[in-house]
Amino acid sequence: MSYNNIPSEWIITKFTDLLDIQGGTQPPKSEFIDKIKKDYIRLLQIRDFGNKPVPTFVPLTSKLKLCNKNDILIGRYGASLGRICTGMSGAYNVALTKVIFGKYINRKYLKVYLESELFQESLRLLSRSAQNGFNKDDLKSFNFILPPLFEQKIITNKLDLLLAHVEKTKSRLEKIPEILKQFRQSVLSDAVNGRLTKNFIHHTIFNKSLLGQVLNLVYGKALPAKERSGTGYPVYGSNGEIGKHGQKLVKGPFIIVGRKGSYGEITWSEDSGWPIDTTYYVTLKKNIDLKFIYYLLQTLGLTSLNRSTAIPGLNREDAYKLEIDLPSLEEQHEIVRRVEQLFAYADKIEKQVNAALEKVNNLTQSILAKAFRGELTALWREQHPELITGENSAKALLEKIQQEKSMLVKKRKSK
């Protein structure tokens, strides 16, 4: 976003010409309790505005900085720099700062503005010797776009409508990967019980076997990280590739099965590679399609076979006792072909969904940029010139805000 091409009726001023901030306080942790009691107050921390709040209460004293549900707080430093928090009342700690604003700035407009790239990008450019952060002096250089007060409300009304559509679309798109995951699991289930190939011309009755009758789970070999060359063949741990090495232990393609840690996880390697000692790799006892075994193993619930009480692990003797249905080799090939065809279809959809999600995520900032260039309210300004000129102009509004701000500062100093 930029500050160019804003409507002539708007004003670009400085953050501190309109607003003030008030930092929080940090009572000693020795005073923290986890339940409210008389003469105590909730101490708001960044985490309290997330999905897992941890209520903390401290003695109510005159030194604490307080906020109400309508106040706007900004994360001051660290990973939460610039995070906008609101909707809770109590005392707030030093990781938060309260924005002081009066009746001449629309609260919703201010909140959306602070969440936009216009403000957030400026914050990210700040740097301190220890960690990113900001203080009152930093904000003196920050610009602020001030439309007339009536137009601020119109802007937020239009944003509410447009951004609600964006969130609704985003929510729908975010559900699709889980649907595709369930689809893939259903395909695998149908593949190993014969439903996927029931119309196959050479469909046969699946023979019952034990897993140990058709394959071996062979221990991988230790290869410490410091001994790996960093280039060459993939090195596999229980949850997938973990590095590269110039030598191979197993000729590809092959299957890796997690033994310790992420036990029961199944990985396919098209190339030769090195499975380390926290894994098994698969060797076949019969003439079987290896890719069919790869899909079959994913349906056996190996992650539930854990005997260890300390480090989670898969005992191969338990796996060997699992009963499986084994079709003819010809049908195994057909199953693999159909599974890969359906998976390719799901992958294509997932790729399209991810691309759509990226566009939707960018759309929010695009809409905000239009809002702060006055494009969303261009027609409204043409239809309501009396609400953006004279005593309703941004220039007149700025004078009122500065007078009000001066009175607020004097009032705070007199306390």
C-alpha beads as a LAMMPS data file, in Angstrom:
LAMMPS data file: protein, C-alpha beads

415 atoms
414 bonds

1 atom types
1 bond types

-500.0 500.0 xlo xhi
-500.0 500.0 ylo yhi
-500.0 500.0 zlo zhi

Masses

1 110.0

Atoms # bond

1 1 1 0.000 0.000 0.000
2 1 1 1.022 3.608 -0.477
3 1 1 -0.221 7.048 0.495
4 1 1 -0.514 8.202 -3.116
5 1 1 -3.712 9.003 -4.977
6 1 1 -5.954 9.509 -1.963
7 1 1 -9.063 11.683 -2.417
8 1 1 -8.487 15.434 -2.244
9 1 1 -10.999 15.611 0.643
10 1 1 -8.758 13.409 2.819
11 1 1 -5.724 14.382 4.885
12 1 1 -2.424 12.618 5.465
13 1 1 -1.197 13.468 8.944
14 1 1 1.029 11.874 11.569
15 1 1 -0.067 9.135 13.930
16 1 1 0.838 11.190 16.999
17 1 1 -1.129 14.211 15.732
18 1 1 -4.290 12.154 16.191
19 1 1 -3.528 9.426 18.677
20 1 1 -1.568 8.665 21.789
21 1 1 -0.429 5.360 23.239
22 1 1 -0.125 4.142 26.802
23 1 1 2.196 1.264 27.666
24 1 1 1.229 -1.495 30.048
25 1 1 2.735 -2.561 33.365
26 1 1 4.254 -5.819 34.559
27 1 1 3.402 -6.803 38.138
28 1 1 5.802 -9.313 39.739
29 1 1 4.955 -12.938 38.985
30 1 1 4.906 -13.632 42.699
31 1 1 1.565 -11.771 42.771
32 1 1 -0.047 -13.906 40.026
33 1 1 -2.993 -16.137 40.918
34 1 1 -5.179 -18.216 38.588
35 1 1 -8.590 -17.447 40.142
36 1 1 -10.314 -14.132 40.707
37 1 1 -10.768 -12.913 44.263
38 1 1 -11.674 -9.662 45.966
39 1 1 -9.500 -6.667 45.053
40 1 1 -7.859 -8.583 42.162
41 1 1 -8.136 -7.901 38.433
42 1 1 -7.444 -9.863 35.242
43 1 1 -3.950 -9.232 33.834
44 1 1 -4.230 -9.334 30.051
45 1 1 -1.313 -10.782 28.108
46 1 1 -0.886 -11.453 24.377
47 1 1 -1.776 -15.121 24.833
48 1 1 -5.148 -14.162 26.328
49 1 1 -6.254 -12.932 22.908
50 1 1 -5.496 -16.284 21.262
51 1 1 -7.198 -19.664 21.195
52 1 1 -5.698 -20.781 24.503
53 1 1 -6.011 -17.964 27.045
54 1 1 -4.505 -18.514 30.472
55 1 1 -6.381 -16.336 32.982
56 1 1 -4.074 -14.557 35.403
57 1 1 -5.154 -12.209 38.180
58 1 1 -3.133 -9.623 40.103
59 1 1 -3.852 -7.200 42.973
60 1 1 -5.702 -4.102 41.766
61 1 1 -3.457 -1.083 42.406
62 1 1 -3.246 2.476 41.078
63 1 1 -0.047 1.573 39.196
64 1 1 -1.799 -0.784 36.797
65 1 1 -2.828 0.350 33.330
66 1 1 -6.450 -0.580 32.617
67 1 1 -8.489 -1.148 29.474
68 1 1 -12.079 -1.956 28.614
69 1 1 -13.580 -4.142 25.868
70 1 1 -13.752 -1.254 23.398
71 1 1 -10.116 -0.263 23.775
72 1 1 -7.638 -1.186 21.050
73 1 1 -4.338 -2.726 22.138
74 1 1 -1.235 -3.313 19.997
75 1 1 1.365 -6.027 20.567
76 1 1 4.559 -4.105 21.272
77 1 1 7.437 -6.448 20.485
78 1 1 8.635 -9.911 19.571
79 1 1 6.577 -12.344 17.529
80 1 1 3.386 -10.451 18.450
81 1 1 4.614 -7.086 17.171
82 1 1 1.690 -5.238 15.604
83 1 1 -0.972 -7.724 16.648
84 1 1 -4.234 -5.878 17.262
85 1 1 -6.098 -7.024 20.385
86 1 1 -9.504 -5.923 21.602
87 1 1 -12.676 -7.164 23.270
88 1 1 -11.373 -7.792 26.816
89 1 1 -11.217 -5.691 29.962
90 1 1 -8.703 -5.671 32.788
91 1 1 -5.131 -4.556 33.337
92 1 1 -2.699 -5.103 30.452
93 1 1 0.975 -6.006 30.640
94 1 1 4.086 -4.486 29.055
95 1 1 3.809 -6.577 25.883
96 1 1 0.757 -4.486 24.973
97 1 1 0.163 -0.802 24.467
98 1 1 -3.250 0.942 24.427
99 1 1 -4.208 3.346 21.666
100 1 1 -5.769 6.499 23.065
101 1 1 -8.380 7.961 20.724
102 1 1 -11.463 10.105 21.147
103 1 1 -14.945 10.512 19.715
104 1 1 -13.805 12.029 16.423
105 1 1 -12.219 8.851 15.082
106 1 1 -14.420 5.887 14.212
107 1 1 -13.257 2.939 16.319
108 1 1 -13.854 0.336 13.603
109 1 1 -12.009 2.476 11.056
110 1 1 -9.063 2.825 13.429
111 1 1 -8.915 -0.914 14.128
112 1 1 -8.993 -1.847 10.443
113 1 1 -6.377 0.780 9.659
114 1 1 -4.030 -0.549 12.338
115 1 1 -4.476 -4.078 10.957
116 1 1 -3.675 -2.971 7.414
117 1 1 -0.299 -3.032 5.693
118 1 1 -0.134 0.762 5.875
119 1 1 0.536 0.487 9.605
120 1 1 1.884 -3.057 9.888
121 1 1 4.616 -2.619 7.280
122 1 1 5.939 0.446 9.079
123 1 1 6.077 -1.524 12.342
124 1 1 8.020 -4.378 10.736
125 1 1 10.705 -1.950 9.630
126 1 1 11.456 -0.979 13.225
127 1 1 14.398 -2.621 14.930
128 1 1 15.870 -2.709 18.415
129 1 1 19.154 -4.188 19.567
130 1 1 17.410 -7.079 21.346
131 1 1 14.204 -7.561 19.375
132 1 1 11.788 -5.764 17.114
133 1 1 9.542 -3.341 18.940
134 1 1 8.218 0.203 19.090
135 1 1 7.649 3.072 21.483
136 1 1 5.864 6.418 21.340
137 1 1 8.732 8.217 19.600
138 1 1 8.708 5.706 16.755
139 1 1 5.094 6.505 15.966
140 1 1 5.889 10.172 15.388
141 1 1 7.121 9.267 11.918
142 1 1 4.115 7.087 11.022
143 1 1 1.614 8.553 8.586
144 1 1 -2.127 8.264 9.132
145 1 1 -4.832 8.648 6.474
146 1 1 -7.750 10.655 7.829
147 1 1 -11.023 10.733 5.871
148 1 1 -13.992 12.818 7.078
149 1 1 -15.772 11.223 10.031
150 1 1 -18.938 10.320 8.107
151 1 1 -16.852 8.632 5.429
152 1 1 -14.923 6.608 8.004
153 1 1 -18.181 4.894 8.925
154 1 1 -19.117 4.267 5.281
155 1 1 -15.669 2.740 4.673
156 1 1 -16.045 0.321 7.587
157 1 1 -19.579 -0.647 6.530
158 1 1 -18.351 -1.550 3.055
159 1 1 -15.348 -3.403 4.473
160 1 1 -17.593 -5.388 6.820
161 1 1 -19.603 -6.584 3.842
162 1 1 -16.698 -7.319 1.512
163 1 1 -14.409 -8.925 4.073
164 1 1 -17.253 -11.113 5.343
165 1 1 -17.560 -12.515 1.807
166 1 1 -13.793 -13.068 1.737
167 1 1 -13.824 -14.912 5.078
168 1 1 -16.771 -17.046 3.982
169 1 1 -14.944 -18.034 0.800
170 1 1 -11.736 -18.677 2.725
171 1 1 -13.561 -20.858 5.254
172 1 1 -15.042 -22.985 2.492
173 1 1 -11.689 -23.391 0.761
174 1 1 -9.939 -24.343 4.018
175 1 1 -12.349 -27.252 4.495
176 1 1 -11.475 -28.846 1.159
177 1 1 -8.043 -30.312 2.149
178 1 1 -9.734 -32.292 4.946
179 1 1 -12.373 -33.503 2.491
180 1 1 -9.605 -34.580 0.104
181 1 1 -7.809 -36.357 2.937
182 1 1 -10.960 -38.324 3.697
183 1 1 -11.347 -39.035 -0.020
184 1 1 -7.828 -40.482 -0.230
185 1 1 -8.444 -42.635 2.852
186 1 1 -11.690 -43.883 1.303
187 1 1 -9.877 -44.724 -1.941
188 1 1 -7.272 -46.749 -0.057
189 1 1 -9.935 -48.560 1.936
190 1 1 -11.816 -49.467 -1.252
191 1 1 -8.548 -50.483 -2.894
192 1 1 -7.577 -53.115 -0.315
193 1 1 -11.028 -54.636 0.193
194 1 1 -11.811 -55.086 -3.503
195 1 1 -14.479 -52.400 -3.966
196 1 1 -12.256 -50.244 -6.159
197 1 1 -11.796 -53.046 -8.728
198 1 1 -15.066 -54.946 -8.393
199 1 1 -15.820 -54.192 -12.059
200 1 1 -12.308 -55.181 -13.190
201 1 1 -12.506 -57.827 -15.877
202 1 1 -9.972 -59.983 -14.046
203 1 1 -11.403 -59.354 -10.571
204 1 1 -10.640 -62.263 -8.231
205 1 1 -11.458 -63.352 -4.703
206 1 1 -8.829 -61.901 -2.358
207 1 1 -6.817 -64.528 -0.481
208 1 1 -6.356 -64.197 3.273
209 1 1 -2.739 -63.906 4.382
210 1 1 -0.688 -62.671 7.293
211 1 1 1.489 -59.640 6.684
212 1 1 4.545 -61.603 7.828
213 1 1 3.931 -64.166 5.065
214 1 1 4.413 -61.615 2.303
215 1 1 7.098 -59.220 3.547
216 1 1 9.951 -58.552 5.951
217 1 1 10.442 -55.405 8.014
218 1 1 14.217 -54.964 8.072
219 1 1 16.019 -52.720 10.558
220 1 1 17.532 -49.559 9.126
221 1 1 21.111 -48.623 9.956
222 1 1 22.371 -45.776 12.126
223 1 1 23.795 -42.767 10.310
224 1 1 24.435 -39.805 12.650
225 1 1 23.834 -36.364 11.171
226 1 1 27.522 -35.427 11.486
227 1 1 28.486 -38.372 9.291
228 1 1 26.109 -37.554 6.432
229 1 1 27.707 -35.975 3.385
230 1 1 24.783 -33.621 2.746
231 1 1 24.451 -34.562 -0.931
232 1 1 23.472 -37.679 -2.832
233 1 1 20.816 -40.172 -1.739
234 1 1 17.953 -39.309 0.633
235 1 1 18.304 -40.307 4.288
236 1 1 15.052 -41.356 5.954
237 1 1 13.836 -41.198 9.538
238 1 1 10.496 -42.392 10.840
239 1 1 8.611 -39.349 9.543
240 1 1 10.290 -38.964 6.140
241 1 1 13.436 -37.554 4.598
242 1 1 15.873 -35.995 7.058
243 1 1 18.988 -35.395 4.961
244 1 1 21.303 -36.567 2.184
245 1 1 24.254 -38.959 2.009
246 1 1 26.662 -40.038 -0.704
247 1 1 26.052 -43.748 -0.122
248 1 1 22.879 -45.826 -0.218
249 1 1 21.766 -48.623 2.083
250 1 1 18.755 -49.800 0.058
251 1 1 18.192 -49.839 -3.686
252 1 1 15.063 -47.981 -4.754
253 1 1 12.218 -47.904 -5.016
254 1 1 11.515 -48.992 -1.448
255 1 1 9.166 -48.456 1.497
256 1 1 10.161 -47.009 4.870
257 1 1 8.125 -47.802 8.000
258 1 1 8.598 -45.730 11.162
259 1 1 9.891 -47.890 14.043
260 1 1 10.598 -45.365 16.823
261 1 1 9.157 -41.922 17.419
262 1 1 6.743 -41.528 14.508
263 1 1 6.165 -45.274 14.546
264 1 1 3.929 -46.784 11.904
265 1 1 4.352 -43.856 9.494
266 1 1 4.732 -45.012 5.895
267 1 1 7.066 -43.324 3.363
268 1 1 7.672 -44.186 -0.284
269 1 1 11.110 -43.610 -1.825
270 1 1 11.306 -43.708 -5.596
271 1 1 15.106 -43.528 -5.420
272 1 1 17.681 -45.547 -3.537
273 1 1 18.378 -44.253 -0.049
274 1 1 19.421 -44.801 3.554
275 1 1 16.773 -45.629 6.191
276 1 1 18.292 -45.010 9.640
277 1 1 17.971 -47.210 12.723
278 1 1 14.670 -45.675 13.898
279 1 1 12.997 -47.226 10.848
280 1 1 12.265 -50.481 9.074
281 1 1 12.429 -50.943 5.334
282 1 1 10.345 -53.469 3.415
283 1 1 11.579 -56.496 1.497
284 1 1 9.154 -58.852 -0.246
285 1 1 8.880 -62.626 0.210
286 1 1 6.588 -63.079 -2.807
287 1 1 6.064 -61.678 -6.273
288 1 1 3.947 -58.720 -5.215
289 1 1 3.494 -55.182 -6.540
290 1 1 5.567 -53.045 -4.115
291 1 1 3.368 -49.984 -4.669
292 1 1 0.307 -52.075 -3.756
293 1 1 2.033 -52.969 -0.470
294 1 1 2.747 -49.276 0.108
295 1 1 -0.957 -48.471 -0.162
296 1 1 -1.936 -51.550 1.851
297 1 1 0.343 -50.654 4.768
298 1 1 -1.379 -47.279 5.101
299 1 1 -4.680 -49.028 5.904
300 1 1 -3.433 -51.377 8.639
301 1 1 -3.368 -48.959 11.575
302 1 1 0.317 -49.522 12.329
303 1 1 0.389 -46.325 14.397
304 1 1 -1.783 -48.072 17.002
305 1 1 0.702 -50.943 17.533
306 1 1 2.840 -49.626 20.364
307 1 1 4.347 -51.753 23.110
308 1 1 6.833 -49.252 24.479
309 1 1 6.066 -47.282 27.633
310 1 1 8.933 -44.797 27.198
311 1 1 9.678 -44.132 23.527
312 1 1 6.756 -44.968 21.211
313 1 1 7.700 -47.855 18.935
314 1 1 6.429 -50.465 16.474
315 1 1 7.263 -54.114 17.152
316 1 1 7.502 -55.885 13.812
317 1 1 6.292 -59.188 15.292
318 1 1 2.984 -57.464 16.068
319 1 1 2.797 -56.180 12.516
320 1 1 3.518 -59.613 11.062
321 1 1 0.381 -61.020 12.749
322 1 1 -1.945 -58.604 10.950
323 1 1 -4.332 -60.292 8.510
324 1 1 -4.480 -58.913 4.979
325 1 1 -6.442 -59.594 1.798
326 1 1 -4.204 -60.296 -1.175
327 1 1 -5.559 -60.114 -4.750
328 1 1 -3.863 -61.540 -7.805
329 1 1 -0.753 -59.789 -9.101
330 1 1 -2.685 -58.578 -12.147
331 1 1 -5.341 -57.007 -9.949
332 1 1 -2.681 -55.473 -7.718
333 1 1 -1.333 -53.649 -10.779
334 1 1 -4.838 -52.470 -11.655
335 1 1 -5.458 -51.289 -8.079
336 1 1 -2.252 -49.245 -8.130
337 1 1 -3.205 -47.713 -11.482
338 1 1 -6.655 -46.689 -10.268
339 1 1 -5.422 -45.380 -6.907
340 1 1 -2.775 -43.232 -8.581
341 1 1 -5.317 -41.948 -11.081
342 1 1 -7.690 -40.900 -8.291
343 1 1 -4.867 -39.463 -6.178
344 1 1 -3.645 -37.418 -9.158
345 1 1 -7.176 -36.038 -9.480
346 1 1 -7.205 -35.135 -5.766
347 1 1 -3.734 -33.562 -6.040
348 1 1 -4.914 -31.420 -8.946
349 1 1 -7.882 -30.177 -6.936
350 1 1 -5.684 -29.489 -3.905
351 1 1 -3.273 -27.485 -6.047
352 1 1 -6.168 -25.423 -7.405
353 1 1 -7.509 -24.883 -3.868
354 1 1 -4.108 -23.721 -2.598
355 1 1 -3.818 -21.286 -5.495
356 1 1 -7.323 -19.994 -4.768
357 1 1 -6.506 -19.625 -1.063
358 1 1 -3.414 -17.604 -1.892
359 1 1 -5.515 -15.274 -4.031
360 1 1 -8.147 -14.967 -1.296
361 1 1 -5.491 -14.173 1.309
362 1 1 -4.111 -11.448 -0.955
363 1 1 -7.631 -10.200 -1.641
364 1 1 -8.057 -8.909 1.910
365 1 1 -5.101 -6.541 1.617
366 1 1 -6.196 -5.598 -1.910
367 1 1 -9.627 -4.592 -0.604
368 1 1 -8.050 -2.641 2.265
369 1 1 -5.765 -0.849 -0.178
370 1 1 -8.795 0.200 -2.226
371 1 1 -10.536 1.354 0.947
372 1 1 -7.607 3.556 1.996
373 1 1 -7.308 5.012 -1.504
374 1 1 -10.954 6.044 -1.332
375 1 1 -12.019 3.758 -4.177
376 1 1 -14.738 1.991 -2.182
377 1 1 -16.467 5.260 -1.343
378 1 1 -15.931 7.264 -4.545
379 1 1 -19.622 7.149 -5.517
380 1 1 -20.706 7.973 -1.963
381 1 1 -18.538 11.127 -1.982
382 1 1 -20.153 12.266 -5.231
383 1 1 -23.608 11.764 -3.726
384 1 1 -22.862 13.376 -0.334
385 1 1 -20.551 16.399 -0.831
386 1 1 -22.085 18.123 2.219
387 1 1 -20.722 15.351 4.489
388 1 1 -17.093 15.789 3.424
389 1 1 -16.762 19.577 3.210
390 1 1 -16.943 22.577 5.519
391 1 1 -17.463 21.654 9.141
392 1 1 -17.584 17.985 8.095
393 1 1 -14.283 18.098 6.221
394 1 1 -11.193 16.175 7.221
395 1 1 -9.400 19.460 7.912
396 1 1 -12.063 20.528 10.414
397 1 1 -12.029 17.026 11.888
398 1 1 -8.254 17.166 12.422
399 1 1 -8.610 20.392 14.403
400 1 1 -11.299 18.832 16.637
401 1 1 -9.182 15.716 17.198
402 1 1 -6.103 17.727 18.149
403 1 1 -8.123 19.842 20.596
404 1 1 -9.660 16.742 22.122
405 1 1 -6.251 15.014 22.288
406 1 1 -4.728 18.007 24.038
407 1 1 -7.493 17.943 26.644
408 1 1 -7.066 14.196 27.190
409 1 1 -3.312 14.590 27.726
410 1 1 -3.853 17.414 30.225
411 1 1 -6.453 15.343 32.060
412 1 1 -4.082 12.373 32.328
413 1 1 -1.224 14.557 33.596
414 1 1 -3.453 16.102 36.266
415 1 1 -4.221 12.706 37.819

Bonds

1 1 1 2
2 1 2 3
3 1 3 4
4 1 4 5
5 1 5 6
6 1 6 7
7 1 7 8
8 1 8 9
9 1 9 10
10 1 10 11
11 1 11 12
12 1 12 13
13 1 13 14
14 1 14 15
15 1 15 16
16 1 16 17
17 1 17 18
18 1 18 19
19 1 19 20
20 1 20 21
21 1 21 22
22 1 22 23
23 1 23 24
24 1 24 25
25 1 25 26
26 1 26 27
27 1 27 28
28 1 28 29
29 1 29 30
30 1 30 31
31 1 31 32
32 1 32 33
33 1 33 34
34 1 34 35
35 1 35 36
36 1 36 37
37 1 37 38
38 1 38 39
39 1 39 40
40 1 40 41
41 1 41 42
42 1 42 43
43 1 43 44
44 1 44 45
45 1 45 46
46 1 46 47
47 1 47 48
48 1 48 49
49 1 49 50
50 1 50 51
51 1 51 52
52 1 52 53
53 1 53 54
54 1 54 55
55 1 55 56
56 1 56 57
57 1 57 58
58 1 58 59
59 1 59 60
60 1 60 61
61 1 61 62
62 1 62 63
63 1 63 64
64 1 64 65
65 1 65 66
66 1 66 67
67 1 67 68
68 1 68 69
69 1 69 70
70 1 70 71
71 1 71 72
72 1 72 73
73 1 73 74
74 1 74 75
75 1 75 76
76 1 76 77
77 1 77 78
78 1 78 79
79 1 79 80
80 1 80 81
81 1 81 82
82 1 82 83
83 1 83 84
84 1 84 85
85 1 85 86
86 1 86 87
87 1 87 88
88 1 88 89
89 1 89 90
90 1 90 91
91 1 91 92
92 1 92 93
93 1 93 94
94 1 94 95
95 1 95 96
96 1 96 97
97 1 97 98
98 1 98 99
99 1 99 100
100 1 100 101
101 1 101 102
102 1 102 103
103 1 103 104
104 1 104 105
105 1 105 106
106 1 106 107
107 1 107 108
108 1 108 109
109 1 109 110
110 1 110 111
111 1 111 112
112 1 112 113
113 1 113 114
114 1 114 115
115 1 115 116
116 1 116 117
117 1 117 118
118 1 118 119
119 1 119 120
120 1 120 121
121 1 121 122
122 1 122 123
123 1 123 124
124 1 124 125
125 1 125 126
126 1 126 127
127 1 127 128
128 1 128 129
129 1 129 130
130 1 130 131
131 1 131 132
132 1 132 133
133 1 133 134
134 1 134 135
135 1 135 136
136 1 136 137
137 1 137 138
138 1 138 139
139 1 139 140
140 1 140 141
141 1 141 142
142 1 142 143
143 1 143 144
144 1 144 145
145 1 145 146
146 1 146 147
147 1 147 148
148 1 148 149
149 1 149 150
150 1 150 151
151 1 151 152
152 1 152 153
153 1 153 154
154 1 154 155
155 1 155 156
156 1 156 157
157 1 157 158
158 1 158 159
159 1 159 160
160 1 160 161
161 1 161 162
162 1 162 163
163 1 163 164
164 1 164 165
165 1 165 166
166 1 166 167
167 1 167 168
168 1 168 169
169 1 169 170
170 1 170 171
171 1 171 172
172 1 172 173
173 1 173 174
174 1 174 175
175 1 175 176
176 1 176 177
177 1 177 178
178 1 178 179
179 1 179 180
180 1 180 181
181 1 181 182
182 1 182 183
183 1 183 184
184 1 184 185
185 1 185 186
186 1 186 187
187 1 187 188
188 1 188 189
189 1 189 190
190 1 190 191
191 1 191 192
192 1 192 193
193 1 193 194
194 1 194 195
195 1 195 196
196 1 196 197
197 1 197 198
198 1 198 199
199 1 199 200
200 1 200 201
201 1 201 202
202 1 202 203
203 1 203 204
204 1 204 205
205 1 205 206
206 1 206 207
207 1 207 208
208 1 208 209
209 1 209 210
210 1 210 211
211 1 211 212
212 1 212 213
213 1 213 214
214 1 214 215
215 1 215 216
216 1 216 217
217 1 217 218
218 1 218 219
219 1 219 220
220 1 220 221
221 1 221 222
222 1 222 223
223 1 223 224
224 1 224 225
225 1 225 226
226 1 226 227
227 1 227 228
228 1 228 229
229 1 229 230
230 1 230 231
231 1 231 232
232 1 232 233
233 1 233 234
234 1 234 235
235 1 235 236
236 1 236 237
237 1 237 238
238 1 238 239
239 1 239 240
240 1 240 241
241 1 241 242
242 1 242 243
243 1 243 244
244 1 244 245
245 1 245 246
246 1 246 247
247 1 247 248
248 1 248 249
249 1 249 250
250 1 250 251
251 1 251 252
252 1 252 253
253 1 253 254
254 1 254 255
255 1 255 256
256 1 256 257
257 1 257 258
258 1 258 259
259 1 259 260
260 1 260 261
261 1 261 262
262 1 262 263
263 1 263 264
264 1 264 265
265 1 265 266
266 1 266 267
267 1 267 268
268 1 268 269
269 1 269 270
270 1 270 271
271 1 271 272
272 1 272 273
273 1 273 274
274 1 274 275
275 1 275 276
276 1 276 277
277 1 277 278
278 1 278 279
279 1 279 280
280 1 280 281
281 1 281 282
282 1 282 283
283 1 283 284
284 1 284 285
285 1 285 286
286 1 286 287
287 1 287 288
288 1 288 289
289 1 289 290
290 1 290 291
291 1 291 292
292 1 292 293
293 1 293 294
294 1 294 295
295 1 295 296
296 1 296 297
297 1 297 298
298 1 298 299
299 1 299 300
300 1 300 301
301 1 301 302
302 1 302 303
303 1 303 304
304 1 304 305
305 1 305 306
306 1 306 307
307 1 307 308
308 1 308 309
309 1 309 310
310 1 310 311
311 1 311 312
312 1 312 313
313 1 313 314
314 1 314 315
315 1 315 316
316 1 316 317
317 1 317 318
318 1 318 319
319 1 319 320
320 1 320 321
321 1 321 322
322 1 322 323
323 1 323 324
324 1 324 325
325 1 325 326
326 1 326 327
327 1 327 328
328 1 328 329
329 1 329 330
330 1 330 331
331 1 331 332
332 1 332 333
333 1 333 334
334 1 334 335
335 1 335 336
336 1 336 337
337 1 337 338
338 1 338 339
339 1 339 340
340 1 340 341
341 1 341 342
342 1 342 343
343 1 343 344
344 1 344 345
345 1 345 346
346 1 346 347
347 1 347 348
348 1 348 349
349 1 349 350
350 1 350 351
351 1 351 352
352 1 352 353
353 1 353 354
354 1 354 355
355 1 355 356
356 1 356 357
357 1 357 358
358 1 358 359
359 1 359 360
360 1 360 361
361 1 361 362
362 1 362 363
363 1 363 364
364 1 364 365
365 1 365 366
366 1 366 367
367 1 367 368
368 1 368 369
369 1 369 370
370 1 370 371
371 1 371 372
372 1 372 373
373 1 373 374
374 1 374 375
375 1 375 376
376 1 376 377
377 1 377 378
378 1 378 379
379 1 379 380
380 1 380 381
381 1 381 382
382 1 382 383
383 1 383 384
384 1 384 385
385 1 385 386
386 1 386 387
387 1 387 388
388 1 388 389
389 1 389 390
390 1 390 391
391 1 391 392
392 1 392 393
393 1 393 394
394 1 394 395
395 1 395 396
396 1 396 397
397 1 397 398
398 1 398 399
399 1 399 400
400 1 400 401
401 1 401 402
402 1 402 403
403 1 403 404
404 1 404 405
405 1 405 406
406 1 406 407
407 1 407 408
408 1 408 409
409 1 409 410
410 1 410 411
411 1 411 412
412 1 412 413
413 1 413 414
414 1 414 415
